């Protein structure tokens, strides 16, 4: 254990700025994303929402349940209207800042809007003006805040193409950013005791605490913008415009997406129990709000252990197994809570079951890993990177589900004596401390626990149908890399890292394709120790996985050699050379019967693109004056490298990029079916002659290794420079060099003089070699740079000998020594 911790610490130092071999992300970027995400969680801790149990609108400002539901429906309708626009922006926005990074810059306006929304004087208004103000302010603040939080949280989807690496990054970032609710969960109840007599739902409590979170959070979240890169594996040459209808159609066929959504849509039942602890303290007076704050915070801290355990649990159970285990255990947790929350030592049991509940409810790492996998799979199955349309489908269908399910909890409340307006019926005790015999708190909580139990049982069922394994995801990414590398290589925009990964994936395929999987061995039958069996079985698992991936990749290479694949290629060649008259839709329907899910998707794509040709023909015929000029992806990429040193240059660059984007979208819209056909023709040709595709691997690998080494050297040099500058600042503050520094300079000055003497005499070569090595280490290390900078700044004593710091001193000596060694070697060779 200790050795593992030491090894991890050494890895962090070694790969702080440059990623380890096989990884895409350095540890510094882990920190930047984590801090940025934590900042975003703090900055967005306050928002205006319309829900029955919302602490601000319902509990603090006392909006009625009826009005909360009405305005909730209005917000859903607005979400419906904006969802297509949001999806279009995400799927088609082209920014040098990236797909999601660009939205992180909304941190500042989001923070300003949050402060305005927080301090607006709602409590001084009449009910109707207050509700209207809440709605208008909440819509504006929520829209900007939504893009801001989407930008930060979705960076994890695109930070690495490697699912296992994404899990590690999600684990680290989740551990950090989930400190935000722990902090607010502790401070708000405690400070409400101090400043508001335990009145948790008091607007003064919000205004005392939240502004600090918002301001600090905005500043922290910008680290995600400045310190994180996006690494989506998408061809740079791709210019296809993703139509909303096509994207929605593709997403709607993604079974994995529906399973993931159904898990969330049932939360209205399973989460019914979540008010129990807060209501027991606030309305049941089972303890002080300080006690509640401590219990709430400690139970929330279970998320830390859950996130630490997530990689291990995912590795042991798989993501599907994780979700099944979680949902099964939720049944027993809810049942345990129902049986103990009113009994003896109820606070102890409430804490235990809330701790366990929040541990297993903290599925953020696995949920986000699954979302990333689903997007990778969608790119594999449809050929396009689609992100925004997932949100549209979820908004429309989820909104429709929510419109119905949102009525359920208020109905349960009303059936059990709480109509959402008279909160006094929840108070177990009156203001004078006497028992309120008319309270409905415990009756209502009993019903909510039964509903949660039913919801937990229902949540188990969908996950039996989730069939994307961890091995499948790895295979999908290798195929996506191969396709991207093939397209970019053909367009002259080859990315060495993607190309090398594609070639290395093919090499692994060739290594494992002829092998057969092995059964794991058992301890009793093997005659080996448990540790030895574990090590051997681990090797067998890795080997079996590579064999399975090899088969997956091999099927990809043969996709155009099947009966369907051959006919599809012929169809694409006809489509590419469109004669303006052929009915391609009829030809698409005549393609052979499909044999696999991938072929079903390809046939559907062929039909859709055949219809798109008809639309393209009509568009060109309707506007013959609008010439569809050939779009150059290479020229487009060069626009982003134009200088932007002056305001005029930046203005000109923005104008050129904007015009190019219009041209790109127009070209992509009209030429989409032809581009689709060309893509399949290209892939069929590449797969038919894969050796030609991999022929440039050695050169590309050499270029990539040289770049990585240059990046490493640059990173190390930058680190040395920062340390030197920090030491120099301290030196300037002191006003003079330290005795240790002057002694070091004097020591190396004497070593240089001694080496020069030995060079001139030609005596004692061993001592000379030792001195040269010491001088070389000094000259190439941090100390010489620091001493040189101190000399340049005038901080060294005037009478200090410093020839060792001169440009011609130590450097000339080292060069002279190297030349003498070369001359000696040449003379030895002649002899």
VOGU-3710 file (C-alpha; in Angstrom, 3 decimals, decimal comma):
1> xxxxxxxxxx> 0,000/0,000/0,000  2,731/2,452/1,042  4,763/1,569/-2,042  1,730/2,202/-4,255  1,225/5,629/-2,670  4,910/6,474/-3,113  4,757/5,310/-6,717  1,693/7,479/-7,395  3,396/10,526/-5,860  6,504/9,949/-7,993
11> xxxxxxxxxx> 4,263/9,592/-11,079  2,577/12,912/-10,301  5,937/14,694/-10,142  7,242/12,922/-13,256  4,129/13,506/-15,371  3,005/16,836/-13,965  3,271/18,727/-17,265  3,799/15,929/-19,798  1,474/12,865/-19,882  2,782/9,380/-19,235
21> xxxxxxxxxx> 3,229/6,965/-22,116  -0,177/5,778/-23,318  -2,007/8,683/-21,647  -3,256/11,938/-23,140  -3,497/14,158/-20,059  -0,803/15,387/-17,665  -1,535/15,616/-13,939  -1,441/19,407/-14,004  -4,505/19,309/-16,233  -6,263/17,029/-13,722
31> xxxxxxxxxx> -5,804/19,811/-11,164  -6,911/22,618/-13,501  -10,139/20,810/-14,391  -10,812/19,858/-10,761  -10,296/23,373/-9,408  -12,327/24,856/-12,263  -15,160/22,406/-11,630  -15,112/23,102/-7,887  -15,264/26,822/-8,668  -18,230/26,315/-10,991
41> xxxxxxxxxx> -20,094/24,323/-8,315  -19,529/27,153/-5,832  -20,425/29,877/-8,335  -23,683/28,147/-9,339  -24,739/27,144/-5,831  -27,566/29,679/-6,071  -30,216/29,521/-8,768  -33,924/30,104/-9,240  -35,998/27,008/-9,958  -39,705/26,205/-9,735
51> xxxxxxxxxx> -40,247/22,921/-7,934  -42,383/21,817/-5,026  -39,465/21,265/-2,629  -37,159/24,043/-3,906  -35,561/25,696/-0,840  -35,654/29,230/-2,331  -38,903/29,599/-4,273  -41,022/27,167/-2,242  -39,649/27,212/1,297  -38,172/30,719/1,526
61> xxxxxxxxxx> -40,451/32,861/-0,660  -43,480/30,567/-0,153  -44,746/30,225/-3,700  -47,774/27,948/-3,767  -47,511/24,423/-5,180  -49,963/25,360/-7,927  -47,873/28,317/-9,080  -44,647/26,336/-8,812  -46,095/23,675/-11,105  -47,470/26,237/-13,582
71> xxxxxxxxxx> -44,171/28,096/-13,850  -42,326/24,787/-13,953  -44,368/23,855/-17,040  -43,676/27,235/-18,621  -39,949/26,717/-18,046  -40,240/23,274/-19,630  -41,944/24,805/-22,692  -39,180/27,405/-22,983  -36,656/24,590/-22,689  -38,399/22,831/-25,574
81> xxxxxxxxxx> -38,123/25,952/-27,710  -34,442/26,529/-26,904  -33,277/22,900/-27,052  -32,852/22,753/-30,869  -30,875/26,000/-30,834  -28,672/24,726/-28,023  -28,059/21,440/-29,848  -27,215/23,235/-33,084  -24,719/25,459/-31,254  -22,964/22,516/-29,581
91> xxxxxxxxxx> -22,840/20,272/-32,664  -21,830/22,946/-35,190  -19,952/25,653/-33,290  -16,352/25,853/-34,512  -14,113/27,716/-32,112  -10,391/27,610/-31,443  -11,395/27,543/-27,769  -12,993/24,146/-28,394  -16,430/22,553/-28,207  -17,038/23,245/-24,501
101> xxxxxxxxxx> -14,107/25,380/-23,323  -15,544/28,402/-25,099  -18,528/28,440/-22,707  -16,341/28,539/-19,579  -15,750/32,233/-20,362  -19,371/32,865/-19,340  -18,272/32,513/-15,697  -18,105/36,266/-15,115  -21,504/37,250/-16,603  -23,051/34,241/-14,877
111> xxxxxxxxxx> -21,669/35,379/-11,524  -22,920/38,945/-12,001  -26,408/37,683/-12,876  -26,409/35,382/-9,826  -25,572/38,253/-7,474  -28,302/40,375/-9,040  -30,810/37,532/-8,676  -29,784/36,993/-5,058  -30,130/40,611/-3,898  -33,241/41,538/-5,855
121> xxxxxxxxxx> -35,820/42,714/-3,227  -38,437/40,000/-3,737  -39,555/40,113/-0,107  -40,595/43,779/-0,427  -42,978/43,090/-3,315  -46,499/41,848/-3,534  -46,986/38,181/-4,405  -47,735/38,592/-8,144  -44,853/41,053/-8,868  -42,529/38,800/-6,859
131> xxxxxxxxxx> -43,454/35,705/-8,887  -43,107/37,532/-12,219  -39,717/38,929/-11,155  -38,544/35,492/-10,070  -39,554/34,050/-13,412  -37,923/36,721/-15,611  -34,700/36,909/-13,614  -34,531/33,143/-13,285  -34,835/32,595/-17,043  -31,978/34,943/-17,917
141> xxxxxxxxxx> -29,721/33,883/-15,079  -30,501/30,204/-15,604  -29,781/30,267/-19,348  -26,361/31,867/-18,961  -25,561/29,736/-15,908  -26,621/26,632/-17,820  -24,144/27,252/-20,645  -21,423/28,076/-18,133  -21,952/24,886/-16,093  -22,286/22,824/-19,297
151> xxxxxxxxxx> -18,959/24,184/-20,539  -17,075/23,230/-17,371  -18,715/19,886/-16,577  -18,689/18,578/-20,176  -14,966/19,198/-20,590  -14,443/15,786/-19,037  -16,166/14,186/-22,078  -13,551/15,572/-24,457  -10,411/15,793/-22,319  -9,268/12,313/-23,422
161> xxxxxxxxxx> -10,409/9,687/-25,949  -9,426/6,923/-23,489  -12,347/5,716/-21,340  -10,125/4,418/-18,511  -8,209/7,682/-18,385  -11,505/9,594/-18,333  -12,573/7,496/-15,322  -9,364/8,453/-13,491  -9,861/12,128/-14,341  -13,530/11,991/-13,307
171> xxxxxxxxxx> -12,558/10,371/-10,014  -10,049/13,087/-9,150  -12,225/15,972/-10,331  -15,323/14,559/-8,617  -13,466/14,250/-5,320  -12,496/17,904/-5,563  -15,645/19,532/-6,927  -17,981/17,604/-4,632  -16,403/19,465/-1,749  -18,732/22,343/-2,765
181> xxxxxxxxxx> -22,028/20,828/-1,512  -20,236/19,555/1,607  -19,072/23,083/2,356  -22,427/24,729/1,727  -24,271/21,879/3,414  -22,299/22,540/6,608  -22,089/26,329/6,620  -25,664/27,235/5,730  -27,401/25,319/8,573  -24,725/26,279/11,126
191> xxxxxxxxxx> -24,790/29,972/10,198  -28,587/29,932/10,150  -28,384/28,874/13,812  -25,958/31,716/14,567  -27,539/34,552/12,617  -31,179/33,563/11,990  -32,225/31,488/15,042  -32,122/28,289/13,018  -34,366/29,704/10,288  -32,852/27,807/7,370
201> xxxxxxxxxx> -35,377/29,200/4,901  -34,585/32,868/5,444  -33,421/35,055/2,574  -30,921/36,761/4,910  -29,176/33,407/5,306  -28,704/33,240/1,531  -27,428/36,794/1,247  -24,913/36,394/4,044  -23,165/33,339/2,603  -23,744/32,846/-1,105
211> xxxxxxxxxx> -22,035/35,996/-2,493  -18,676/34,794/-1,163  -19,131/31,428/-2,839  -20,138/33,046/-6,125  -17,193/35,471/-6,327  -14,562/32,905/-5,296  -16,155/30,266/-7,510  -16,086/32,425/-10,644  -12,370/33,143/-10,191  -11,556/29,465/-9,576
221> xxxxxxxxxx> -13,593/28,174/-12,510  -11,513/30,102/-15,035  -8,657/27,646/-14,407  -10,685/25,170/-16,478  -10,531/27,602/-19,404  -6,830/28,410/-19,179  -5,542/25,011/-18,072  -7,531/22,336/-19,964  -7,355/21,109/-23,572  -9,975/19,278/-25,622
231> xxxxxxxxxx> -9,022/16,063/-27,418  -12,061/14,916/-29,416  -11,057/12,336/-32,030  -12,771/14,011/-35,003  -11,257/14,437/-38,471  -10,048/17,994/-39,034  -11,122/17,578/-42,651  -14,781/16,945/-41,705  -16,992/19,759/-43,008  -20,396/18,058/-42,931
241> xxxxxxxxxx> -23,082/20,202/-41,359  -25,014/18,137/-38,826  -28,701/18,772/-39,410  -30,836/18,773/-36,286  -33,383/16,346/-37,750  -30,637/13,880/-38,742  -28,945/14,192/-35,355  -32,213/13,657/-33,488  -33,041/10,645/-35,623  -29,612/9,126/-34,975
251> xxxxxxxxxx> -29,785/9,715/-31,223  -33,348/8,392/-30,978  -32,093/4,986/-32,215  -29,409/4,777/-29,526  -30,691/2,137/-27,073  -27,913/2,860/-24,572  -28,989/6,494/-24,362  -32,593/5,545/-23,577  -31,518/3,163/-20,829  -29,385/5,884/-19,245
261> xxxxxxxxxx> -32,255/8,382/-19,489  -34,840/6,026/-18,009  -32,648/5,680/-14,932  -32,848/9,453/-14,396  -36,521/9,859/-15,279  -37,549/7,548/-12,442  -35,761/9,674/-9,837  -39,058/11,417/-8,939  -39,977/8,212/-7,133  -36,679/7,052/-5,716
271> xxxxxxxxxx> -35,687/10,545/-4,522  -38,957/11,116/-2,665  -37,221/10,060/0,547  -34,484/12,687/0,240  -36,429/15,324/2,238  -36,644/13,055/5,272  -33,630/14,213/7,287  -34,110/17,919/6,581  -37,810/17,818/7,425  -37,253/15,826/10,609
281> xxxxxxxxxx> -34,865/18,478/11,909  -36,681/21,562/10,631  -40,309/20,524/11,236  -39,904/17,593/13,648  -37,297/19,301/15,883  -35,437/16,030/16,459  -32,246/18,091/16,932  -30,681/21,511/16,378  -29,849/22,822/12,914  -26,161/22,643/13,873
291> xxxxxxxxxx> -26,581/18,900/14,497  -28,353/18,643/11,163  -25,520/20,538/9,435  -22,911/18,186/10,898  -24,891/15,014/10,046  -25,681/16,318/6,571  -22,040/17,199/5,880  -20,620/13,947/7,250  -23,100/11,849/5,269  -22,329/13,860/2,131
301> xxxxxxxxxx> -18,664/13,083/2,707  -19,478/9,477/1,890  -19,263/10,700/-1,703  -15,523/11,098/-1,242  -15,133/7,403/-0,410  -17,515/6,470/-3,221  -15,468/8,405/-5,752  -12,201/6,949/-4,475  -13,706/3,493/-4,838  -15,306/4,188/-8,252
311> xxxxxxxxxx> -12,336/3,145/-10,458  -11,921/-0,065/-8,458  -15,660/-0,803/-8,544  -15,861/-0,084/-12,289  -12,839/-2,304/-12,877  -14,347/-5,132/-10,804  -18,001/-4,839/-11,799  -18,008/-2,912/-15,071  -20,237/0,140/-15,484  -23,360/-1,969/-16,025
321> xxxxxxxxxx> -22,585/-4,121/-12,966  -21,949/-0,977/-10,927  -25,394/0,429/-11,784  -27,151/-2,875/-11,071  -25,390/-3,251/-7,709  -26,191/0,338/-6,776  -29,902/0,011/-7,573  -30,274/-3,315/-5,757  -28,617/-1,921/-2,630  -30,867/1,165/-2,776
331> xxxxxxxxxx> -33,852/-1,115/-2,143  -32,334/-2,345/1,140  -31,175/1,143/2,187  -34,672/2,589/1,705  -36,236/-0,327/3,556  -33,793/0,109/6,459  -34,546/3,828/6,674  -38,299/3,168/6,723  -37,940/0,686/9,602  -35,712/2,815/11,857
341> xxxxxxxxxx> -36,328/6,548/11,376  -39,027/6,760/14,081  -37,517/4,311/16,568  -34,993/4,477/19,390  -31,594/5,931/18,429  -33,251/7,204/15,252  -30,592/9,902/14,647  -27,893/7,231/14,578  -29,790/5,109/12,055  -30,798/8,098/9,935
351> xxxxxxxxxx> -27,141/9,071/9,690  -26,029/5,514/8,826  -28,605/5,017/6,088  -28,110/8,513/4,653  -24,375/7,843/4,603  -24,920/4,581/2,704  -27,560/6,138/0,450  -25,297/9,031/-0,544  -22,384/6,667/-1,026  -24,254/4,608/-3,596
361> xxxxxxxxxx> -26,136/7,578/-5,042  -22,777/9,166/-5,860  -22,582/7,620/-9,292  -21,211/10,757/-10,909  -17,980/9,104/-12,015  -19,673/6,091/-13,580  -22,552/8,179/-15,006  -20,227/10,585/-16,784  -18,031/7,737/-17,959  -21,120/6,063/-19,417
371> xxxxxxxxxx> -22,238/9,294/-21,092  -18,814/9,584/-22,717  -18,980/5,956/-23,837  -22,459/6,487/-25,308  -21,221/9,492/-27,302  -18,230/7,487/-28,563  -20,565/4,680/-29,575  -22,862/7,153/-31,356  -19,874/8,475/-33,315  -18,926/4,919/-34,245
381> xxxxxxxxxx> -22,410/3,869/-35,323  -23,417/7,059/-37,200  -20,046/8,417/-38,329  -20,717/11,865/-36,823  -19,735/13,334/-33,472  -23,111/14,268/-31,963  -23,349/15,887/-28,529  -26,014/18,576/-28,426  -28,847/16,441/-29,788  -28,592/14,101/-26,800
391> xxxxxxxxxx> -29,675/17,080/-24,726  -32,561/17,869/-27,097  -34,027/14,364/-26,899  -33,542/14,313/-23,144  -35,195/17,746/-22,886  -38,212/16,854/-25,005  -38,878/13,354/-23,736  -37,580/14,052/-20,242  -39,659/17,229/-20,119  -42,782/15,329/-21,152
401> xxxxxxxxxx> -42,100/12,688/-18,517  -41,392/15,402/-15,958  -44,597/17,262/-16,850  -46,524/14,202/-15,702  -44,328/13,042/-12,825  -44,055/16,553/-11,323  -47,745/16,270/-10,484  -47,186/13,085/-8,527  -45,365/14,386/-5,438  -47,744/17,357/-4,890
411> xxxxxxxxxx> -50,646/14,913/-5,284  -49,138/12,674/-2,594  -48,603/15,717/-0,359  -52,209/16,863/-0,787  -53,612/13,361/-0,242  -51,797/13,322/3,100  -52,879/16,732/4,387  -50,209/19,136/3,026  -51,480/21,383/0,218  -48,231/23,323/-0,282
421> xxxxxxxxxx> -49,490/26,566/1,229  -49,927/25,847/4,940  -46,516/24,630/6,149  -47,697/24,620/9,766  -49,239/21,166/9,239  -45,703/19,781/9,018  -44,680/21,197/12,407  -44,692/18,484/15,065  -44,566/21,143/17,799  -46,232/24,527/18,074
431> xxxxxxxxxx> -44,278/27,735/18,722  -44,915/27,397/22,482  -43,325/23,927/22,441  -46,553/21,944/22,826  -47,272/18,914/20,615  -49,235/19,655/17,428  -51,700/16,775/17,200  -52,788/17,852/13,702  -49,353/17,471/12,124  -48,971/15,150/9,124
441> xxxxxxxxxx> -45,175/14,944/9,007  -44,673/11,287/9,879  -47,690/10,075/7,887  -46,355/11,887/4,818  -42,807/10,585/5,304  -44,118/7,008/5,533  -45,812/7,390/2,154  -42,705/8,945/0,590  -40,552/6,046/1,779  -42,929/3,504/0,215
451> xxxxxxxxxx> -42,814/5,425/-3,075  -38,985/5,524/-2,907  -38,905/1,777/-2,317  -41,046/1,108/-5,400  -38,890/3,490/-7,449  -35,701/1,714/-6,346  -37,116/-1,635/-7,503  -38,164/-0,220/-10,888  -34,695/1,332/-11,389  -33,099/-2,110/-11,479
461> xxxxxxxxxx> -34,886/-3,357/-14,599  -33,487/-1,215/-17,503  -29,862/-2,047/-16,775  -30,275/-5,691/-17,749  -30,529/-4,460/-21,372  -27,362/-2,307/-21,382  -24,911/-4,175/-23,658  -21,882/-1,902/-24,256  -19,035/-3,587/-22,377  -15,744/-1,975/-21,364
471> xxxxxxxxxx> -13,996/-3,976/-24,089  -16,532/-2,836/-26,699  -15,866/0,802/-25,773  -12,121/0,393/-26,265  -12,740/-1,253/-29,636  -15,110/1,564/-30,660  -12,457/4,204/-29,902  -9,855/2,327/-31,972  -12,232/2,228/-34,930  -13,047/5,938/-34,582
481> xxxxxxxxxx> -9,314/6,737/-34,533  -8,751/4,640/-37,638  -11,546/6,364/-39,553  -10,424/9,837/-38,463  -6,801/9,131/-39,396  -7,853/7,829/-42,827  -9,938/10,936/-43,611  -7,344/13,430/-42,386  -4,474/11,648/-44,142  -6,378/11,788/-47,421
491> xxxxxxxxxx> -7,084/15,526/-46,919  -3,454/16,359/-46,048  -4,376/17,269/-42,454  -2,923/14,217/-40,722  -2,662/14,412/-36,928  0,398/12,342/-35,987  -0,984/11,292/-32,604  -4,288/9,982/-34,025  -2,512/8,344/-36,993  0,050/6,595/-34,770
501> xxxxxxxxxx> -2,645/5,337/-32,410  -4,585/3,982/-35,410  -1,493/2,205/-36,768  -0,613/0,792/-33,361  -4,186/-0,481/-32,991  -3,830/-2,277/-36,339  -0,495/-3,759/-35,236  -2,137/-5,124/-32,074  -4,948/-6,548/-34,181  -2,440/-8,456/-36,316
511> xxxxxxxxxx> -0,729/-9,722/-33,158  -3,900/-11,121/-31,558  -6,295/-11,910/-34,414  -5,239/-15,543/-34,818  -5,181/-16,312/-31,090  -7,947/-17,969/-29,089  -9,245/-16,836/-25,716  -8,250/-18,708/-22,560  -10,181/-19,694/-19,459  -8,950/-18,255/-16,167
521> xxxxxxxxxx> -7,198/-20,737/-13,924  -8,258/-21,678/-10,392  -6,024/-21,764/-7,323  -6,753/-25,384/-6,355  -6,138/-26,847/-9,793  -3,073/-24,742/-10,607  -0,694/-25,643/-7,786  0,257/-21,971/-7,551  -0,196/-19,451/-4,768  -3,196/-17,109/-4,761
531> xxxxxxxxxx> -0,976/-14,155/-5,700  0,521/-16,062/-8,632  -2,906/-17,113/-9,872  -4,127/-13,520/-9,604  -1,186/-12,285/-11,687  -1,659/-14,976/-14,337  -5,414/-14,373/-14,551  -4,792/-10,658/-14,977  -2,542/-11,427/-17,958  -5,209/-13,762/-19,357
541> xxxxxxxxxx> -7,870/-11,029/-18,997  -5,718/-8,508/-20,871  -4,936/-11,070/-23,567  -8,603/-12,075/-23,974  -9,633/-8,429/-24,198  -7,073/-7,722/-26,930  -8,311/-10,792/-28,850  -11,887/-9,515/-28,662  -10,854/-6,002/-29,767  -8,822/-7,507/-32,608
551> xxxxxxxxxx> -11,935/-9,286/-33,873  -13,958/-6,062/-33,631  -11,346/-4,084/-35,600  -10,973/-6,874/-38,142  -14,722/-6,777/-38,812  -14,396/-3,039/-39,411  -11,700/-3,655/-42,026  -13,944/-6,199/-43,748  -17,129/-4,133/-43,618  -16,911/-3,303/-47,354
561> xxxxxxxxxx> -16,158/-6,903/-48,438  -19,513/-8,364/-47,355  -22,349/-8,586/-49,858  -23,926/-5,512/-48,288  -20,590/-3,649/-48,122  -19,806/-4,257/-51,801  -23,249/-3,036/-52,884  -22,998/-0,024/-50,550  -19,661/0,977/-52,109  -21,159/0,702/-55,591
571> xxxxxxxxxx> -24,106/2,817/-54,442  -21,740/5,461/-53,031  -19,781/5,638/-56,304  -23,006/6,245/-58,232  -24,077/8,893/-55,718  -20,715/10,671/-55,873  -21,053/11,057/-59,663  -24,677/12,196/-59,477  -26,157/12,560/-62,970  -29,018/14,696/-61,697
581> xxxxxxxxxx> -31,718/12,184/-62,650  -31,118/8,866/-60,847  -33,570/7,987/-58,065  -31,042/7,071/-55,361  -33,734/6,506/-52,749  -35,067/3,583/-54,778  -31,529/2,196/-55,119  -30,963/2,579/-51,380  -34,051/0,537/-50,591  -32,755/-2,165/-52,944
591> xxxxxxxxxx> -29,537/-2,623/-50,972  -29,197/-6,224/-49,635  -30,797/-7,362/-46,417  -28,611/-6,343/-43,503  -26,867/-8,809/-41,190  -25,802/-6,603/-38,272  -26,701/-3,479/-36,318  -23,914/-1,545/-38,082  -25,274/-2,518/-41,504  -28,800/-1,519/-40,473
601> xxxxxxxxxx> -27,479/1,919/-39,596  -25,580/2,176/-42,894  -28,686/1,256/-44,902  -30,711/3,828/-42,994  -27,989/6,420/-43,674  -28,031/5,516/-47,370  -31,798/6,101/-47,545  -31,558/9,404/-45,653  -28,708/10,671/-47,825  -30,565/9,638/-50,984
611> xxxxxxxxxx> -33,437/11,837/-49,843  -30,930/14,589/-49,033  -29,773/14,524/-52,673  -33,294/15,393/-53,763  -33,285/18,341/-51,359  -29,825/19,422/-52,556  -30,977/19,319/-56,196  -34,029/21,444/-55,361  -31,895/23,921/-53,430  -29,419/24,340/-56,276
621> xxxxxxxxxx> -32,225/24,642/-58,849  -34,043/27,212/-56,716  -30,951/29,376/-56,184  -28,693/28,837/-59,216  -26,997/32,154/-58,493  -25,611/30,767/-55,213  -22,608/28,785/-56,311  -21,562/26,003/-53,952  -17,804/26,393/-54,056  -15,496/23,520/-53,094
631> xxxxxxxxxx> -14,617/24,004/-49,435  -11,001/23,565/-48,383  -10,679/22,248/-44,823  -6,943/22,906/-44,970  -7,451/26,594/-45,824  -10,110/26,801/-43,125  -7,698/25,509/-40,472  -5,090/28,093/-41,495  -7,488/30,928/-40,627  -7,160/30,067/-36,943
641> xxxxxxxxxx> -3,383/30,578/-37,140  -3,661/34,165/-38,427  -2,046/36,775/-36,143  -4,196/38,590/-33,596  -1,685/40,906/-31,960  -3,658/44,096/-32,680  -7,343/44,978/-32,446  -7,467/45,365/-36,227  -5,931/41,919/-36,776  -8,386/40,353/-34,328
651> xxxxxxxxxx> -11,312/42,071/-36,045  -10,136/40,931/-39,479  -9,553/37,367/-38,239  -13,029/37,148/-36,694  -14,568/38,407/-39,950  -12,702/35,858/-42,062  -13,613/32,989/-39,744  -17,258/34,079/-39,636  -17,422/34,218/-43,454  -15,658/30,840/-43,702
661> xxxxxxxxxx> -18,127/29,319/-41,235  -21,043/30,486/-43,393  -19,373/29,028/-46,468  -18,585/25,819/-44,586  -22,166/25,414/-43,369  -23,584/26,120/-46,832  -21,218/23,644/-48,426  -21,848/21,034/-45,741  -25,627/21,405/-45,994  -25,818/21,039/-49,788
671> xxxxxxxxxx> -22,976/18,552/-50,262  -23,691/16,377/-47,204  -24,864/13,254/-49,130  -21,949/13,455/-51,561  -19,462/13,901/-48,701  -21,023/10,872/-46,986  -20,559/8,822/-50,159  -16,958/9,976/-50,631  -16,192/9,056/-47,028  -17,306/5,449/-47,520
681> xxxxxxxxxx> -15,478/5,197/-50,829  -12,314/6,468/-49,135  -12,636/4,028/-46,211  -13,283/1,101/-48,546  -10,103/1,954/-50,480  -8,038/2,429/-47,308  -9,270/-0,853/-45,807  -8,550/-2,694/-49,069  -4,895/-1,562/-48,986  -4,198/-1,127/-45,295
691> xxxxxxxxxx> -0,444/-1,612/-45,763  -0,270/1,617/-47,788  -2,137/3,391/-45,006  0,391/2,280/-42,351  3,456/2,870/-44,577  4,252/6,270/-43,026  4,014/5,049/-39,437  7,751/5,141/-38,653  8,113/8,721/-39,860  4,969/9,826/-38,032
701> xxxxxxxxxx> 6,089/8,061/-34,841  9,465/9,763/-35,070  7,836/13,188/-35,539  5,452/12,552/-32,659  8,231/11,346/-30,321  10,330/14,387/-31,210  7,367/16,662/-30,485  6,654/14,949/-27,163  10,325/15,205/-26,205  10,389/18,870/-27,212
711> xxxxxxxxxx> 7,245/19,459/-25,140  8,880/17,703/-22,196  12,049/19,772/-22,477  10,016/22,947/-22,850  7,929/22,060/-19,794  11,031/21,290/-17,726  12,676/24,504/-18,935  9,589/26,499/-18,019  9,584/24,909/-14,567  13,259/25,787/-14,066
721> xxxxxxxxxx> 12,590/29,332/-15,241  9,711/29,752/-12,774  11,819/28,458/-9,904  14,682/30,737/-10,896  12,390/33,745/-11,086  10,898/32,922/-7,675  14,359/32,638/-6,113  15,408/35,877/-7,830  12,399/37,708/-6,398  13,369/36,568/-2,921
731> xxxxxxxxxx> 16,939/37,670/-3,643  15,809/41,126/-4,771  13,716/41,418/-1,644  16,786/40,605/0,473  18,802/43,166/-1,515  21,965/41,045/-1,796  23,186/37,526/-2,522  23,199/35,038/0,335  26,519/33,727/1,718  25,614/30,269/0,345
741> xxxxxxxxxx> 25,196/31,664/-3,167  28,484/33,596/-3,167  30,277/30,554/-1,748  28,814/28,371/-4,546  29,912/30,836/-7,269  33,384/31,072/-5,761  33,640/27,265/-5,563  32,731/26,770/-9,237  35,013/29,652/-10,216  37,925/27,808/-8,605
751> xxxxxxxxxx> 36,880/24,531/-10,270  36,847/26,282/-13,667  40,278/27,822/-13,102  41,673/24,452/-12,020  40,149/22,757/-15,097  41,624/25,422/-17,373  45,057/24,827/-15,816  44,809/21,055/-16,272  43,692/21,541/-19,876  46,719/23,708/-20,556
761> xxxxxxxxxx> 49,143/21,307/-18,804  47,608/18,149/-20,212  48,057/16,512/-16,823  45,818/14,459/-14,504  43,040/13,600/-17,015  40,921/11,848/-14,356  40,690/14,977/-12,184  40,008/17,067/-15,284  37,153/14,761/-16,332  35,624/14,970/-12,843
771> xxxxxxxxxx> 35,821/18,785/-12,826  34,322/19,020/-16,307  31,386/16,820/-15,282  30,739/18,954/-12,200  30,951/22,185/-14,230  28,657/20,769/-16,910  26,042/19,778/-14,300  26,261/23,275/-12,775  26,002/25,012/-16,157  22,959/23,026/-17,326
781> xxxxxxxxxx> 21,112/23,132/-13,991  19,011/25,654/-12,108  21,846/27,089/-10,001  23,853/28,579/-12,896  20,752/30,232/-14,370  19,889/31,682/-10,969  23,443/32,894/-10,357  23,643/34,375/-13,873  20,320/36,228/-13,344  21,549/37,554/-9,991
791> xxxxxxxxxx> 24,701/38,841/-11,679  22,691/40,506/-14,454  20,486/42,179/-11,824  23,531/43,535/-9,949  22,912/41,625/-6,733  26,366/40,019/-6,437  29,285/41,632/-4,560  31,470/43,727/-6,904  34,710/42,040/-5,801  33,386/38,490/-6,315
801> xxxxxxxxxx> 35,270/36,610/-9,111  32,602/35,464/-11,585  34,248/34,339/-14,771  32,248/31,133/-14,441  29,113/33,214/-15,109  30,417/34,906/-18,247  29,176/33,919/-21,706  32,650/32,815/-22,807  33,844/31,284/-19,551  32,342/27,912/-18,683
811> xxxxxxxxxx> 30,786/27,330/-22,138  34,104/27,799/-23,932  35,857/25,479/-21,506  33,268/22,720/-22,016  33,462/23,048/-25,810  37,255/23,019/-25,735  37,222/19,839/-23,662  34,790/18,094/-26,025  36,923/19,059/-29,040  40,031/17,674/-27,337
821> xxxxxxxxxx> 38,263/14,362/-26,734  37,172/14,200/-30,383  40,740/14,866/-31,538  42,033/12,109/-29,255  39,445/9,678/-30,683  40,455/10,572/-34,264  44,152/9,991/-33,498  43,308/6,645/-31,899  41,368/5,614/-35,008  44,345/6,521/-37,270
831> x> 46,692/4,428/-35,182
//
